[in-house]
Amino acid sequence: MRIVVVGCGHVGVTTGVCLAHCGYSVTLMDVDERRVRDLAQGTLPFFEEGLEPLLAGNAERLTFTTDIGAITAADVCILAVPSPSPRNQAGAVDLSFVLAAVEGMAGVLTERTHPDPLLIVNKCTVPVGSGQLISEVLRRALDGAPSGVAREVECRPRYVVTSCPEFLREGDAVQDTLHPDRLILGADDPEAGIRLERLYEPIITRSFPLVPGTPPASPPRPAVMLTTLVAAEMIKYAANSFLATKLSFINEMAGLCSAVGASVDDVSDGIGLDRRIGSRYLRAGLGWGGSCLGKDLQALMATAREYQLDTPLLRAVVTVNDRQRGVVLRLLQEELRVVRGTRIGLLGLAFKAGTDDLRDAPSLEIADQLIAAGASVAAFDPAVTAVPRPELAVLESVEQVAIGSDALVIVTEWPEFARLDWIRLADVMRRRVLIDGRNLVDRAAAEAAGFRYRGIGR
Ligand SMILES: NC(=O)c1ccc[n+]([C@@H]2O[C@H](COP(=O)([O-])OP(=O)(O)OC[C@H]3O[C@@H](n4cnc5c(N)ncnc54)[C@H](O)[C@@H]3O)[C@@H](O)[C@H]2O)c1
């Protein structure tokens, strides 16, 4: 199969490179010329563990282009363009990137030389019903195409739209793509469903060369679920809403644990041992962020509103998360009393470890709150070197951040922050307060170095 991936972001590059690793010829297409040029030279446009060597290792099966015309000879076109929420419009999803890509495809579908219909695999997280919308946009565009084309389309379809929602986590993207828990294949046309299964066969049967460092000893094969287009779209939103619910649940429990004197770590271990609950996504912290959970939750609530349905549970999940981002300021006020005029060091900026992604990162909101309260804020992150906040100084090491600080705050769960030399850091600080926003640090070690330690529900 010849595959074209439209959109060279986190999802598009990871999917394309992993499918090339499975033996397919893959063309990565993007409208951003610089991105395409960099990729062709082996440079990733973002940081993702293990992906750059895989890009280099599969170079002979990868091509790069800015020309959507690449789909005319392809079997499969994977759509992986952004679907952001417009600012200040909770629940709205900006479909302009998806529609621009689809219109570009419509413009060249009439020149298609391939005998089979193009299998369009949508990986973008788009509101329920968008698959049908994409089909309709293509149908209308081809109806309006030069004479003869529309009739031909009726007897020999040129495309078929399917949905294969993406569940990868940035930072674990290669692992998640090559060893997913499950593959959700949404197609209304049975023949398209069969083609989707064939596309994913190397991943389903795990018949690709092992990637050093990534595969666990012997993971089970992914579960494969063939379903309808609309159910696949709904599964993506429901899955992310459930994960956000688990996180907000344990964060709410963390507040209660602090009040009653229980450790939330013990509570989450204790309930996570129940297989009906499971231990993942059950760690208390500063709340979830990133480009997906919040956006998807809002989009699902907006869909519910379209159907005049209320979603009180999902609303509460968002409220708890918003509140959680205020915990750092409250703990600092308890420890330092006056925050105005203090210097606070943030350890970690990315919304999670293993990525440099700052989209909806709690760090930026926390920094804004601290700056508004009159503190000066400096930060260090192993993967982030710049932030869209002139008042927030990004420094080159934890030590630089610690010098003269009144408090350090662990914002991102980078593993190296668990092993810091607290005695050396304590030496260079003005006051020794440690807010462990990810319950990462050995409390005894920090306290032995003279820190006043505050975790989340610990
Ligand atoms: N990042 C994640 O962890 C993740 C996980 C699951 C699902 N998703 C979904 O996958 C989709 C892609 O997300 P991402 O994080 O990879 O996005 P991204 O912002 O990292 O990259 C998107 C790429 O698409 C390109 N692009 C924009 N318009 C285009 C067009 N018309 N033609 C070709 N390329 C175009 C951009 O230049 C960019 O390189 C989104 O719908 C997102 O919600 C993302």
The ligand as an ORCA input file, in Angstrom:
! r2SCAN-3c Opt
* xyz 0 1
  N      -0.983     15.511     19.800
  C      -1.633     14.532     20.373
  O      -1.213     14.005     21.411
  C      -2.931     14.022     19.772
  C      -3.466     12.823     20.281
  C      -4.651     12.349     19.738
  C      -5.285     13.056     18.716
  N      -4.753     14.219     18.257
  C      -5.450     14.916     17.160
  O      -4.701     14.711     15.970
  C      -4.794     15.866     15.126
  C      -3.407     16.376     14.800
  O      -2.797     16.777     16.022
  P      -1.231     17.109     16.151
  O      -0.959     17.264     17.598
  O      -0.465     16.129     15.343
  O      -1.165     18.529     15.417
  P       0.118     19.466     15.197
  O      -0.350     20.847     15.421
  O       1.282     18.911     15.946
  O       0.430     19.279     13.629
  C      -0.490     19.495     12.604
  C       0.250     19.668     11.287
  O      -0.735     19.839     10.247
  C      -0.224     20.781      9.325
  N      -1.319     21.312      8.498
  C      -2.224     22.262      8.795
  N      -3.070     22.426      7.769
  C      -2.708     21.556      6.818
  C      -3.206     21.246      5.511
  N      -4.261     21.851      5.007
  N      -2.561     20.307      4.790
  C      -1.475     19.680      5.280
  N      -0.971     19.918      6.506
  C      -1.587     20.846      7.261
  C       0.474     21.806     10.191
  O       1.401     22.576      9.432
  C       1.149     20.898     11.227
  O       2.428     20.511     10.793
  C      -5.669     16.860     15.878
  O      -6.982     16.712     15.452
  C      -5.536     16.426     17.324
  O      -6.658     16.785     18.083
  C      -3.575     14.710     18.756
*
